[in-house]
Amino acid sequence: MLTLQEKVSELKTRIKELRARYDLTQEELAKKVGVRRETIVFLEKGKYNPSLKLAYDVARVLKSKIEDVFIFDDR
Amino acid sequence: MEMTKMNKQRLILGTVVLLVAVVLLIFWKNAPDIIISGLMAGGLASTINGIYSHIRYGVQAESDERTRKISASAATYSWFMTLTFVGVSAYLNEFGLLETTVKNVLSNIILVMIGTLILFYAYFARKGE
């Protein structure tokens, strides 16, 4: 019998670190990408999976590639 | 504090509608109550909504992809709970366990719908994803 080993990935982000680099508050970043501050909070905590567009917009504002901002950790 | 365009429009619309209601009340002697009260309710709702949104959100986005997702999920679950409530009420009534009027049933449905919507929204907003 074949068994499938499920790979569960966890989202981690470097948003906080990159925000500090560019001296942006959560509110400023939220305003630049057109979302609520709470959404940035949830993104930083890895509790929210953004749409591709949102991920791209955040990465663009933080002058980084998407894969450098959002890291999927395979467990 | 700077006000968003949407909130400005709400305030203007609300004020205009209230003014129309007041003018009608003054110059139209036999104005039907339902029109006057409807206009006043609409005007007040728009004005209060504009003021509340301005105080609560300022120039932040009122909704974004995350809050829209949460709203959609909360509405879906709320509808399911409301339909369940309607079904249970109907069966209880059918077997004589619950005697009620149409007015009571309708008001209870509205209460369940709004109550569950608020609860599910709060739950999903805290949960993350």
N, CA and C atoms of all chains as a GROMACS GRO file, in nm:
protein
  612
    1MET      N    1   0.084  -0.119   0.000
    1MET     CA    2   0.000   0.000   0.000
    1MET      C    3   0.088   0.124   0.000
    2LEU      N    4   0.058   0.213  -0.089
    2LEU     CA    5   0.139   0.335  -0.099
    2LEU      C    6   0.097   0.434   0.009
    3THR      N    7   0.193   0.493   0.070
    3THR     CA    8   0.161   0.599   0.166
    3THR      C    9   0.220   0.730   0.115
    4LEU      N   10   0.147   0.831   0.136
    4LEU     CA   11   0.196   0.963   0.096
    4LEU      C   12   0.249   1.038   0.217
    5GLN      N   13   0.369   1.080   0.208
    5GLN     CA   14   0.424   1.158   0.319
    5GLN      C   15   0.391   1.305   0.292
    6GLU      N   16   0.310   1.358   0.383
    6GLU     CA   17   0.269   1.496   0.365
    6GLU      C   18   0.378   1.591   0.410
    7LYS      N   19   0.411   1.685   0.322
    7LYS     CA   20   0.510   1.786   0.361
    7LYS      C   21   0.434   1.911   0.404
    8VAL      N   22   0.454   1.947   0.527
    8VAL     CA   23   0.386   2.067   0.577
    8VAL      C   24   0.486   2.181   0.577
    9SER      N   25   0.450   2.290   0.510
    9SER     CA   26   0.544   2.402   0.507
    9SER      C   27   0.492   2.516   0.593
   10GLU      N   28   0.585   2.582   0.657
   10GLU     CA   29   0.552   2.695   0.744
   10GLU      C   30   0.606   2.822   0.682
   11LEU      N   31   0.521   2.924   0.683
   11LEU     CA   32   0.562   3.051   0.624
   11LEU      C   33   0.636   3.137   0.726
   12LYS      N   34   0.754   3.180   0.686
   12LYS     CA   35   0.826   3.279   0.769
   12LYS      C   36   0.852   3.400   0.682
   13THR      N   37   0.859   3.515   0.744
   13THR     CA   38   0.884   3.635   0.665
   13THR      C   39   0.997   3.718   0.726
   14ARG      N   40   1.061   3.795   0.641
   14ARG     CA   41   1.167   3.886   0.685
   14ARG      C   42   1.118   4.030   0.677
   15ILE      N   43   0.988   4.047   0.684
   15ILE     CA   44   0.931   4.180   0.667
   15ILE      C   45   0.980   4.276   0.776
   16LYS      N   46   0.981   4.228   0.900
   16LYS     CA   47   1.021   4.314   1.012
   16LYS      C   48   1.164   4.363   0.994
   17GLU      N   49   1.250   4.268   0.955
   17GLU     CA   50   1.392   4.300   0.939
   17GLU      C   51   1.411   4.401   0.826
   18LEU      N   52   1.340   4.378   0.716
   18LEU     CA   53   1.355   4.466   0.600
   18LEU      C   54   1.290   4.602   0.625
   19ARG      N   55   1.184   4.602   0.702
   19ARG     CA   56   1.119   4.729   0.739
   19ARG      C   57   1.216   4.815   0.816
   20ALA      N   58   1.286   4.752   0.910
   20ALA     CA   59   1.383   4.825   0.993
   20ALA      C   60   1.495   4.881   0.906
   21ARG      N   61   1.535   4.804   0.807
   21ARG     CA   62   1.643   4.847   0.718
   21ARG      C   63   1.604   4.975   0.643
   22TYR      N   64   1.478   4.981   0.602
   22TYR     CA   65   1.433   5.097   0.524
   22TYR      C   66   1.356   5.196   0.610
   23ASP      N   67   1.361   5.178   0.742
   23ASP     CA   68   1.300   5.270   0.838
   23ASP      C   69   1.151   5.293   0.807
   24LEU      N   70   1.080   5.183   0.793
   24LEU     CA   71   0.936   5.191   0.766
   24LEU      C   72   0.860   5.135   0.885
   25THR      N   73   0.756   5.206   0.925
   25THR     CA   74   0.669   5.149   1.029
   25THR      C   75   0.570   5.055   0.961
   26GLN      N   76   0.500   4.977   1.043
   26GLN     CA   77   0.399   4.885   0.987
   26GLN      C   78   0.292   4.965   0.913
   27GLU      N   79   0.258   5.079   0.972
   27GLU     CA   80   0.153   5.162   0.913
   27GLU      C   81   0.198   5.219   0.778
   28GLU      N   82   0.324   5.260   0.771
   28GLU     CA   83   0.374   5.317   0.646
   28GLU      C   84   0.378   5.210   0.537
   29LEU      N   85   0.423   5.091   0.573
   29LEU     CA   86   0.427   4.981   0.477
   29LEU      C   87   0.286   4.946   0.433
   30ALA      N   88   0.194   4.942   0.529
   30ALA     CA   89   0.054   4.909   0.498
   30ALA      C   90  -0.003   5.009   0.400
   31LYS      N   91   0.026   5.135   0.423
   31LYS     CA   92  -0.027   5.242   0.336
   31LYS      C   93   0.031   5.228   0.195
   32LYS      N   94   0.160   5.195   0.186
   32LYS     CA   95   0.225   5.186   0.055
   32LYS      C   96   0.170   5.069  -0.028
   33VAL      N   97   0.131   4.960   0.041
   33VAL     CA   98   0.079   4.845  -0.036
   33VAL      C   99  -0.074   4.840  -0.038
   34GLY      N  100  -0.138   4.933   0.033
   34GLY     CA  101  -0.284   4.943   0.027
   34GLY      C  102  -0.358   4.841   0.112
   35VAL      N  103  -0.301   4.807   0.226
   35VAL     CA  104  -0.369   4.714   0.317
   35VAL      C  105  -0.376   4.777   0.456
   36ARG      N  106  -0.448   4.709   0.546
   36ARG     CA  107  -0.458   4.756   0.684
   36ARG      C  108  -0.330   4.720   0.760
   37ARG      N  109  -0.304   4.795   0.863
   37ARG     CA  110  -0.184   4.769   0.945
   37ARG      C  111  -0.192   4.629   1.006
   38GLU      N  112  -0.314   4.590   1.043
   38GLU     CA  113  -0.331   4.456   1.103
   38GLU      C  114  -0.287   4.346   1.008
   39THR      N  115  -0.306   4.369   0.879
   39THR     CA  116  -0.265   4.269   0.780
   39THR      C  117  -0.114   4.254   0.780
   40ILE      N  118  -0.042   4.366   0.793
   40ILE     CA  119   0.104   4.360   0.800
   40ILE      C  120   0.146   4.286   0.928
   41VAL      N  121   0.074   4.312   1.036
   41VAL     CA  122   0.104   4.243   1.163
   41VAL      C  123   0.092   4.092   1.146
   42PHE      N  124  -0.018   4.048   1.085
   42PHE     CA  125  -0.039   3.905   1.064
   42PHE      C  126   0.062   3.846   0.967
   43LEU      N  127   0.101   3.926   0.867
   43LEU     CA  128   0.202   3.878   0.772
   43LEU      C  129   0.335   3.855   0.842
   44GLU      N  130   0.375   3.950   0.927
   44GLU     CA  131   0.503   3.940   1.000
   44GLU      C  132   0.504   3.819   1.091
   45LYS      N  133   0.389   3.788   1.148
   45LYS     CA  134   0.382   3.674   1.241
   45LYS      C  135   0.373   3.541   1.165
   46GLY      N  136   0.359   3.550   1.033
   46GLY     CA  137   0.346   3.428   0.954
   46GLY      C  138   0.209   3.363   0.969
   47LYS      N  139   0.112   3.440   1.014
   47LYS     CA  140  -0.021   3.384   1.038
   47LYS      C  141  -0.115   3.407   0.920
   48TYR      N  142  -0.069   3.477   0.820
   48TYR     CA  143  -0.154   3.504   0.705
   48TYR      C  144  -0.075   3.478   0.577
   49ASN      N  145  -0.136   3.402   0.485
   49ASN     CA  146  -0.074   3.377   0.356
   49ASN      C  147  -0.124   3.479   0.255
   50PRO      N  148  -0.036   3.568   0.211
   50PRO     CA  149  -0.083   3.674   0.121
   50PRO      C  150  -0.110   3.621  -0.019
   51SER      N  151  -0.188   3.698  -0.093
   51SER     CA  152  -0.206   3.666  -0.235
   51SER      C  153  -0.074   3.695  -0.305
   52LEU      N  154  -0.060   3.646  -0.425
   52LEU     CA  155   0.063   3.666  -0.501
   52LEU      C  156   0.086   3.816  -0.524
   53LYS      N  157  -0.022   3.886  -0.553
   53LYS     CA  158  -0.012   4.030  -0.578
   53LYS      C  159   0.037   4.104  -0.454
   54LEU      N  160  -0.020   4.070  -0.339
   54LEU     CA  161   0.020   4.138  -0.216
   54LEU      C  162   0.166   4.107  -0.184
   55ALA      N  163   0.204   3.980  -0.201
   55ALA     CA  164   0.343   3.939  -0.175
   55ALA      C  165   0.438   4.017  -0.267
   56TYR      N  166   0.398   4.031  -0.393
   56TYR     CA  167   0.480   4.104  -0.489
   56TYR      C  168   0.492   4.252  -0.449
   57ASP      N  169   0.378   4.312  -0.410
   57ASP     CA  170   0.378   4.455  -0.372
   57ASP      C  171   0.465   4.479  -0.249
   58VAL      N  172   0.455   4.390  -0.151
   58VAL     CA  173   0.536   4.404  -0.030
   58VAL      C  174   0.684   4.392  -0.065
   59ALA      N  175   0.716   4.293  -0.146
   59ALA     CA  176   0.857   4.271  -0.185
   59ALA      C  177   0.910   4.392  -0.262
   60ARG      N  178   0.825   4.447  -0.348
   60ARG     CA  179   0.867   4.564  -0.429
   60ARG      C  180   0.895   4.684  -0.340
   61VAL      N  181   0.809   4.709  -0.242
   61VAL     CA  182   0.829   4.823  -0.151
   61VAL      C  183   0.955   4.803  -0.068
   62LEU      N  184   0.981   4.678  -0.032
   62LEU     CA  185   1.101   4.647   0.050
   62LEU      C  186   1.223   4.620  -0.037
   63LYS      N  187   1.211   4.652  -0.165
   63LYS     CA  188   1.324   4.644  -0.261
   63LYS      C  189   1.392   4.506  -0.257
   64SER      N  190   1.309   4.403  -0.251
   64SER     CA  191   1.364   4.267  -0.244
   64SER      C  192   1.283   4.175  -0.335
   65LYS      N  193   1.336   4.053  -0.352
   65LYS     CA  194   1.261   3.953  -0.428
   65LYS      C  195   1.161   3.887  -0.334
   66ILE      N  196   1.053   3.834  -0.393
   66ILE     CA  197   0.949   3.769  -0.311
   66ILE      C  198   1.011   3.659  -0.225
   67GLU      N  199   1.096   3.577  -0.287
   67GLU     CA  200   1.152   3.462  -0.214
   67GLU      C  201   1.249   3.504  -0.104
   68ASP      N  202   1.295   3.630  -0.107
   68ASP     CA  203   1.381   3.681   0.000
   68ASP      C  204   1.298   3.737   0.115
   69VAL      N  205   1.174   3.770   0.088
   69VAL     CA  206   1.086   3.827   0.192
   69VAL      C  207   1.003   3.717   0.257
   70PHE      N  208   0.949   3.628   0.174
   70PHE     CA  209   0.863   3.520   0.223
   70PHE      C  210   0.935   3.388   0.205
   71ILE      N  211   0.956   3.320   0.318
   71ILE     CA  212   1.031   3.195   0.314
   71ILE      C  213   0.941   3.082   0.362
   72PHE      N  214   0.928   2.981   0.278
   72PHE     CA  215   0.853   2.864   0.317
   72PHE      C  216   0.950   2.760   0.372
   73ASP      N  217   0.931   2.729   0.498
   73ASP     CA  218   1.018   2.634   0.567
   73ASP      C  219   0.954   2.496   0.561
   74ASP      N  220   1.012   2.403   0.487
   74ASP     CA  221   0.956   2.268   0.480
   74ASP      C  222   0.988   2.189   0.605
   75ARG      N  223   0.880   2.139   0.671
   75ARG     CA  224   0.900   2.059   0.793
   75ARG      C  225   0.884   1.911   0.765
   76MET      N  226  -0.730   6.606   1.110
   76MET     CA  227  -0.677   6.487   1.043
   76MET      C  228  -0.736   6.478   0.902
   77GLU      N  229  -0.652   6.440   0.808
   77GLU     CA  230  -0.694   6.426   0.669
   77GLU      C  231  -0.805   6.321   0.658
   78MET      N  232  -0.903   6.351   0.573
   78MET     CA  233  -1.016   6.260   0.559
   78MET      C  234  -1.013   6.197   0.420
   79THR      N  235  -1.047   6.068   0.413
   79THR     CA  236  -1.048   6.003   0.283
   79THR      C  237  -1.168   6.052   0.201
   80LYS      N  238  -1.155   6.031   0.069
   80LYS     CA  239  -1.259   6.077  -0.024
   80LYS      C  240  -1.392   6.008   0.008
   81MET      N  241  -1.384   5.878   0.037
   81MET     CA  242  -1.504   5.799   0.066
   81MET      C  243  -1.579   5.855   0.187
   82ASN      N  244  -1.505   5.889   0.292
   82ASN     CA  245  -1.570   5.941   0.413
   82ASN      C  246  -1.629   6.079   0.389
   83LYS      N  247  -1.560   6.158   0.310
   83LYS     CA  248  -1.614   6.291   0.275
   83LYS      C  249  -1.746   6.274   0.200
   84GLN      N  250  -1.750   6.180   0.107
   84GLN     CA  251  -1.871   6.156   0.029
   84GLN      C  252  -1.984   6.109   0.119
   85ARG      N  253  -1.952   6.023   0.216
   85ARG     CA  254  -2.054   5.975   0.310
   85ARG      C  255  -2.113   6.091   0.390
   86LEU      N  256  -2.025   6.178   0.438
   86LEU     CA  257  -2.072   6.292   0.518
   86LEU      C  258  -2.159   6.385   0.434
   87ILE      N  259  -2.114   6.411   0.312
   87ILE     CA  260  -2.190   6.504   0.225
   87ILE      C  261  -2.326   6.442   0.192
   88LEU      N  262  -2.325   6.315   0.153
   88LEU     CA  263  -2.450   6.247   0.118
   88LEU      C  264  -2.546   6.246   0.237
   89GLY      N  265  -2.493   6.211   0.353
   89GLY     CA  266  -2.575   6.205   0.474
   89GLY      C  267  -2.637   6.340   0.506
   90THR      N  268  -2.556   6.444   0.496
   90THR     CA  269  -2.604   6.580   0.526
   90THR      C  270  -2.711   6.622   0.426
   91VAL      N  271  -2.687   6.595   0.299
   91VAL     CA  272  -2.783   6.633   0.194
   91VAL      C  273  -2.916   6.562   0.217
   92VAL      N  274  -2.911   6.433   0.244
   92VAL     CA  275  -3.034   6.354   0.264
   92VAL      C  276  -3.110   6.405   0.387
   93LEU      N  277  -3.037   6.438   0.493
   93LEU     CA  278  -3.102   6.492   0.614
   93LEU      C  279  -3.168   6.626   0.585
   94LEU      N  280  -3.099   6.707   0.507
   94LEU     CA  281  -3.154   6.838   0.472
   94LEU      C  282  -3.282   6.823   0.389
   95VAL      N  283  -3.279   6.727   0.295
   95VAL     CA  284  -3.398   6.700   0.212
   95VAL      C  285  -3.514   6.658   0.303
   96ALA      N  286  -3.485   6.574   0.400
   96ALA     CA  287  -3.589   6.528   0.494
   96ALA      C  288  -3.648   6.646   0.571
   97VAL      N  289  -3.561   6.735   0.617
   97VAL     CA  290  -3.607   6.851   0.695
   97VAL      C  291  -3.692   6.944   0.607
   98VAL      N  292  -3.646   6.967   0.485
   98VAL     CA  293  -3.720   7.055   0.391
   98VAL      C  294  -3.857   6.996   0.362
   99LEU      N  295  -3.862   6.866   0.336
   99LEU     CA  296  -3.990   6.798   0.307
   99LEU      C  297  -4.083   6.811   0.427
  100LEU      N  298  -4.026   6.795   0.545
  100LEU     CA  299  -4.105   6.803   0.669
  100LEU      C  300  -4.167   6.941   0.687
  101ILE      N  301  -4.092   7.041   0.646
  101ILE     CA  302  -4.140   7.180   0.663
  101ILE      C  303  -4.244   7.215   0.557
  102PHE      N  304  -4.214   7.182   0.431
  102PHE     CA  305  -4.297   7.231   0.322
  102PHE      C  306  -4.404   7.134   0.273
  103TRP      N  307  -4.392   7.008   0.306
  103TRP     CA  308  -4.492   6.909   0.262
  103TRP      C  309  -4.575   6.871   0.384
  104LYS      N  310  -4.693   6.934   0.396
  104LYS     CA  311  -4.772   6.920   0.517
  104LYS      C  312  -4.813   6.777   0.545
  105ASN      N  313  -4.858   6.706   0.443
  105ASN     CA  314  -4.908   6.569   0.466
  105ASN      C  315  -4.809   6.463   0.418
  106ALA      N  316  -4.680   6.493   0.441
  106ALA     CA  317  -4.577   6.398   0.396
  106ALA      C  318  -4.593   6.265   0.469
  107PRO      N  319  -4.590   6.156   0.394
  107PRO     CA  320  -4.600   6.025   0.461
  107PRO      C  321  -4.483   6.005   0.557
  108ASP      N  322  -4.515   5.954   0.674
  108ASP     CA  323  -4.411   5.935   0.777
  108ASP      C  324  -4.298   5.845   0.729
  109ILE      N  325  -4.336   5.746   0.649
  109ILE     CA  326  -4.236   5.647   0.609
  109ILE      C  327  -4.126   5.710   0.522
  110ILE      N  328  -4.167   5.810   0.441
  110ILE     CA  329  -4.066   5.875   0.356
  110ILE      C  330  -3.972   5.960   0.441
  111ILE      N  331  -4.029   6.038   0.531
  111ILE     CA  332  -3.948   6.126   0.617
  111ILE      C  333  -3.856   6.042   0.705
  112SER      N  334  -3.912   5.940   0.769
  112SER     CA  335  -3.829   5.860   0.860
  112SER      C  336  -3.724   5.781   0.782
  113GLY      N  337  -3.761   5.735   0.662
  113GLY     CA  338  -3.664   5.665   0.578
  113GLY      C  339  -3.547   5.755   0.540
  114LEU      N  340  -3.578   5.876   0.499
  114LEU     CA  341  -3.474   5.972   0.460
  114LEU      C  342  -3.386   6.008   0.580
  115MET      N  343  -3.450   6.029   0.694
  115MET     CA  344  -3.372   6.066   0.815
  115MET      C  345  -3.282   5.951   0.858
  116ALA      N  346  -3.337   5.829   0.853
  116ALA     CA  347  -3.257   5.712   0.892
  116ALA      C  348  -3.138   5.696   0.798
  117GLY      N  349  -3.166   5.708   0.668
  117GLY     CA  350  -3.058   5.695   0.569
  117GLY      C  351  -2.952   5.803   0.585
  118GLY      N  352  -2.998   5.927   0.604
  118GLY     CA  353  -2.905   6.039   0.621
  118GLY      C  354  -2.819   6.022   0.745
  119LEU      N  355  -2.883   5.982   0.855
  119LEU     CA  356  -2.808   5.962   0.981
  119LEU      C  357  -2.709   5.848   0.967
  120ALA      N  358  -2.755   5.740   0.905
  120ALA     CA  359  -2.668   5.623   0.889
  120ALA      C  360  -2.543   5.660   0.809
  121SER      N  361  -2.562   5.734   0.700
  121SER     CA  362  -2.449   5.772   0.616
  121SER      C  363  -2.354   5.866   0.692
  122THR      N  364  -2.409   5.960   0.764
  122THR     CA  365  -2.327   6.057   0.839
  122THR      C  366  -2.248   5.986   0.950
  123ILE      N  367  -2.319   5.904   1.027
  123ILE     CA  368  -2.253   5.833   1.138
  123ILE      C  369  -2.146   5.738   1.084
  124ASN      N  370  -2.178   5.671   0.974
  124ASN     CA  371  -2.082   5.580   0.911
  124ASN      C  372  -1.955   5.654   0.870
  125GLY      N  373  -1.974   5.772   0.810
  125GLY     CA  374  -1.858   5.852   0.767
  125GLY      C  375  -1.773   5.895   0.886
  126ILE      N  376  -1.838   5.941   0.992
  126ILE     CA  377  -1.765   5.987   1.111
  126ILE      C  378  -1.694   5.870   1.178
  127TYR      N  379  -1.766   5.759   1.195
  127TYR     CA  380  -1.708   5.640   1.259
  127TYR      C  381  -1.588   5.589   1.180
  128SER      N  382  -1.603   5.576   1.048
  128SER     CA  383  -1.492   5.527   0.964
  128SER      C  384  -1.370   5.617   0.975
  129HIS      N  385  -1.396   5.747   0.979
  129HIS     CA  386  -1.285   5.843   0.988
  129HIS      C  387  -1.210   5.829   1.120
  130ILE      N  388  -1.287   5.815   1.230
  130ILE     CA  389  -1.224   5.801   1.363
  130ILE      C  390  -1.152   5.667   1.375
  131ARG      N  391  -1.218   5.561   1.325
  131ARG     CA  392  -1.164   5.426   1.342
  131ARG      C  393  -1.044   5.398   1.251
  132TYR      N  394  -1.055   5.438   1.124
  132TYR     CA  395  -0.953   5.399   1.027
  132TYR      C  396  -0.864   5.513   0.981
  133GLY      N  397  -0.909   5.635   0.997
  133GLY     CA  398  -0.829   5.749   0.951
  133GLY      C  399  -0.808   5.739   0.801
  134VAL      N  400  -0.682   5.738   0.760
  134VAL     CA  401  -0.654   5.728   0.616
  134VAL      C  402  -0.610   5.585   0.578
  135GLN      N  403  -0.620   5.493   0.675
  135GLN     CA  404  -0.588   5.353   0.646
  135GLN      C  405  -0.692   5.294   0.552
  136ALA      N  406  -0.656   5.188   0.484
  136ALA     CA  407  -0.754   5.118   0.402
  136ALA      C  408  -0.861   5.057   0.493
  137GLU      N  409  -0.987   5.077   0.457
  137GLU     CA  410  -1.095   5.024   0.541
  137GLU      C  411  -1.103   4.872   0.528
  138SER      N  412  -1.080   4.826   0.408
  138SER     CA  413  -1.080   4.682   0.389
  138SER      C  414  -0.969   4.647   0.292
  139ASP      N  415  -0.917   4.526   0.308
  139ASP     CA  416  -0.816   4.479   0.214
  139ASP      C  417  -0.844   4.331   0.188
  140GLU      N  418  -0.753   4.262   0.121
  140GLU     CA  419  -0.780   4.125   0.083
  140GLU      C  420  -0.804   4.037   0.206
  141ARG      N  421  -0.734   4.067   0.314
  141ARG     CA  422  -0.749   3.983   0.434
  141ARG      C  423  -0.888   4.004   0.497
  142THR      N  424  -0.928   4.129   0.515
  142THR     CA  425  -1.058   4.155   0.579
  142THR      C  426  -1.173   4.111   0.489
  143ARG      N  427  -1.154   4.119   0.357
  143ARG     CA  428  -1.259   4.072   0.267
  143ARG      C  429  -1.274   3.920   0.276
  144LYS      N  430  -1.162   3.850   0.292
  144LYS     CA  431  -1.165   3.704   0.309
  144LYS      C  432  -1.237   3.669   0.438
  145ILE      N  433  -1.202   3.743   0.544
  145ILE     CA  434  -1.264   3.718   0.675
  145ILE      C  435  -1.414   3.743   0.668
  146SER      N  436  -1.454   3.853   0.602
  146SER     CA  437  -1.597   3.887   0.588
  146SER      C  438  -1.671   3.778   0.512
  147ALA      N  439  -1.610   3.730   0.404
  147ALA     CA  440  -1.674   3.626   0.322
  147ALA      C  441  -1.691   3.498   0.403
  148SER      N  442  -1.587   3.460   0.477
  148SER     CA  443  -1.596   3.337   0.560
  148SER      C  444  -1.701   3.354   0.669
  149ALA      N  445  -1.700   3.468   0.734
  149ALA     CA  446  -1.796   3.493   0.843
  149ALA      C  447  -1.939   3.490   0.790
  150ALA      N  448  -1.961   3.551   0.672
  150ALA     CA  449  -2.095   3.553   0.613
  150ALA      C  450  -2.141   3.411   0.578
  151THR      N  451  -2.049   3.331   0.525
  151THR     CA  452  -2.084   3.193   0.488
  151THR      C  453  -2.126   3.113   0.610
  152TYR      N  454  -2.044   3.118   0.714
  152TYR     CA  455  -2.076   3.044   0.836
  152TYR      C  456  -2.205   3.097   0.901
  153SER      N  457  -2.222   3.228   0.896
  153SER     CA  458  -2.342   3.288   0.955
  153SER      C  459  -2.468   3.240   0.883
  154TRP      N  460  -2.461   3.237   0.751
  154TRP     CA  461  -2.575   3.188   0.672
  154TRP      C  462  -2.607   3.043   0.707
  155PHE      N  463  -2.503   2.961   0.723
  155PHE     CA  464  -2.523   2.821   0.757
  155PHE      C  465  -2.593   2.807   0.893
  156MET      N  466  -2.545   2.886   0.991
  156MET     CA  467  -2.606   2.881   1.126
  156MET      C  468  -2.751   2.929   1.120
  157THR      N  469  -2.775   3.032   1.040
  157THR     CA  470  -2.911   3.087   1.030
  157THR      C  471  -3.006   2.985   0.966
  158LEU      N  472  -2.959   2.918   0.861
  158LEU     CA  473  -3.042   2.816   0.795
  158LEU      C  474  -3.069   2.700   0.890
  159THR      N  475  -2.968   2.664   0.968
  159THR     CA  476  -2.986   2.558   1.068
  159THR      C  477  -3.092   2.599   1.169
  160PHE      N  478  -3.085   2.722   1.213
  160PHE     CA  479  -3.182   2.775   1.309
  160PHE      C  480  -3.323   2.771   1.252
  161VAL      N  481  -3.335   2.811   1.124
  161VAL     CA  482  -3.466   2.811   1.058
  161VAL      C  483  -3.520   2.668   1.050
  162GLY      N  484  -3.433   2.576   1.012
  162GLY     CA  485  -3.474   2.436   1.002
  162GLY      C  486  -3.520   2.379   1.135
  163VAL      N  487  -3.440   2.403   1.238
  163VAL     CA  488  -3.474   2.353   1.372
  163VAL      C  489  -3.606   2.414   1.419
  164SER      N  490  -3.623   2.544   1.397
  164SER     CA  491  -3.747   2.612   1.438
  164SER      C  492  -3.867   2.553   1.367
  165ALA      N  493  -3.850   2.524   1.237
  165ALA     CA  494  -3.960   2.468   1.158
  165ALA      C  495  -4.000   2.330   1.211
  166TYR      N  496  -3.900   2.246   1.241
  166TYR     CA  497  -3.930   2.112   1.294
  166TYR      C  498  -3.995   2.120   1.432
  167LEU      N  499  -3.946   2.209   1.517
  167LEU     CA  500  -4.004   2.224   1.651
  167LEU      C  501  -4.149   2.269   1.641
  168ASN      N  502  -4.174   2.360   1.547
  168ASN     CA  503  -4.309   2.409   1.526
  168ASN      C  504  -4.400   2.300   1.472
  169GLU      N  505  -4.345   2.218   1.380
  169GLU     CA  506  -4.419   2.109   1.317
  169GLU      C  507  -4.466   2.007   1.421
  170PHE      N  508  -4.378   1.978   1.519
  170PHE     CA  509  -4.413   1.879   1.621
  170PHE      C  510  -4.478   1.942   1.744
  171GLY      N  511  -4.517   2.067   1.731
  171GLY     CA  512  -4.593   2.133   1.838
  171GLY      C  513  -4.510   2.170   1.959
  172LEU      N  514  -4.378   2.167   1.946
  172LEU     CA  515  -4.292   2.198   2.061
  172LEU      C  516  -4.265   2.347   2.073
  173LEU      N  517  -4.294   2.419   1.966
  173LEU     CA  518  -4.267   2.563   1.967
  173LEU      C  519  -4.381   2.636   1.899
  174GLU      N  520  -4.452   2.716   1.977
  174GLU     CA  521  -4.561   2.797   1.923
  174GLU      C  522  -4.511   2.941   1.911
  175THR      N  523  -4.514   2.993   1.791
  175THR     CA  524  -4.465   3.130   1.775
  175THR      C  525  -4.532   3.198   1.657
  176THR      N  526  -4.514   3.326   1.646
  176THR     CA  527  -4.573   3.401   1.536
  176THR      C  528  -4.467   3.424   1.427
  177VAL      N  529  -4.515   3.462   1.311
  177VAL     CA  530  -4.424   3.491   1.198
  177VAL      C  531  -4.332   3.607   1.234
  178LYS      N  532  -4.390   3.706   1.302
  178LYS     CA  533  -4.311   3.825   1.341
  178LYS      C  534  -4.194   3.785   1.431
  179ASN      N  535  -4.222   3.696   1.529
  179ASN     CA  536  -4.116   3.650   1.621
  179ASN      C  537  -4.009   3.573   1.546
  180VAL      N  538  -4.052   3.487   1.456
  180VAL     CA  539  -3.957   3.406   1.380
  180VAL      C  540  -3.866   3.496   1.297
  181LEU      N  541  -3.925   3.592   1.230
  181LEU     CA  542  -3.846   3.683   1.146
  181LEU      C  543  -3.746   3.763   1.228
  182SER      N  544  -3.791   3.814   1.341
  182SER     CA  545  -3.698   3.893   1.424
  182SER      C  546  -3.588   3.805   1.482
  183ASN      N  547  -3.622   3.680   1.518
  183ASN     CA  548  -3.519   3.588   1.568
  183ASN      C  549  -3.418   3.553   1.460
  184ILE      N  550  -3.467   3.536   1.338
  184ILE     CA  551  -3.376   3.506   1.227
  184ILE      C  552  -3.276   3.619   1.208
  185ILE      N  553  -3.327   3.742   1.212
  185ILE     CA  554  -3.239   3.859   1.194
  185ILE      C  555  -3.136   3.864   1.307
  186LEU      N  556  -3.182   3.836   1.429
  186LEU     CA  557  -3.090   3.838   1.545
  186LEU      C  558  -2.981   3.732   1.528
  187VAL      N  559  -3.022   3.612   1.491
  187VAL     CA  560  -2.926   3.502   1.474
  187VAL      C  561  -2.827   3.536   1.362
  188MET      N  562  -2.879   3.590   1.253
  188MET     CA  563  -2.795   3.622   1.138
  188MET      C  564  -2.690   3.726   1.176
  189ILE      N  565  -2.733   3.834   1.238
  189ILE     CA  566  -2.640   3.943   1.273
  189ILE      C  567  -2.546   3.898   1.385
  190GLY      N  568  -2.602   3.831   1.484
  190GLY     CA  569  -2.520   3.786   1.598
  190GLY      C  570  -2.410   3.691   1.555
  191THR      N  571  -2.445   3.591   1.474
  191THR     CA  572  -2.344   3.494   1.431
  191THR      C  573  -2.243   3.559   1.336
  192LEU      N  574  -2.288   3.652   1.255
  192LEU     CA  575  -2.195   3.723   1.166
  192LEU      C  576  -2.088   3.796   1.248
  193ILE      N  577  -2.131   3.868   1.350
  193ILE     CA  578  -2.038   3.942   1.435
  193ILE      C  579  -1.942   3.847   1.506
  194LEU      N  580  -1.997   3.737   1.561
  194LEU     CA  581  -1.913   3.641   1.634
  194LEU      C  582  -1.811   3.574   1.543
  195PHE      N  583  -1.856   3.529   1.426
  195PHE     CA  584  -1.764   3.462   1.334
  195PHE      C  585  -1.659   3.559   1.281
  196TYR      N  586  -1.698   3.684   1.257
  196TYR     CA  587  -1.600   3.783   1.211
  196TYR      C  588  -1.491   3.802   1.317
  197ALA      N  589  -1.534   3.817   1.442
  197ALA     CA  590  -1.437   3.836   1.552
  197ALA      C  591  -1.346   3.714   1.565
  198TYR      N  592  -1.402   3.595   1.551
  198TYR     CA  593  -1.324   3.472   1.564
  198TYR      C  594  -1.218   3.462   1.452
  199PHE      N  595  -1.262   3.483   1.329
  199PHE     CA  596  -1.167   3.470   1.218
  199PHE      C  597  -1.064   3.583   1.218
  200ALA      N  598  -1.102   3.700   1.265
  200ALA     CA  599  -1.008   3.813   1.268
  200ALA      C  600  -0.893   3.784   1.366
  201ARG      N  601  -0.921   3.715   1.475
  201ARG     CA  602  -0.817   3.684   1.574
  201ARG      C  603  -0.734   3.563   1.531
  202LYS      N  604  -0.799   3.475   1.452
  202LYS     CA  605  -0.736   3.347   1.421
  202LYS      C  606  -0.618   3.361   1.328
  203GLY      N  607  -0.619   3.454   1.239
  203GLY     CA  608  -0.511   3.466   1.140
  203GLY      C  609  -0.560   3.409   1.010
  204GLU      N  610  -0.517   3.291   0.981
  204GLU     CA  611  -0.565   3.225   0.859
  204GLU      C  612  -0.602   3.082   0.887
   0.00000   0.00000   0.00000
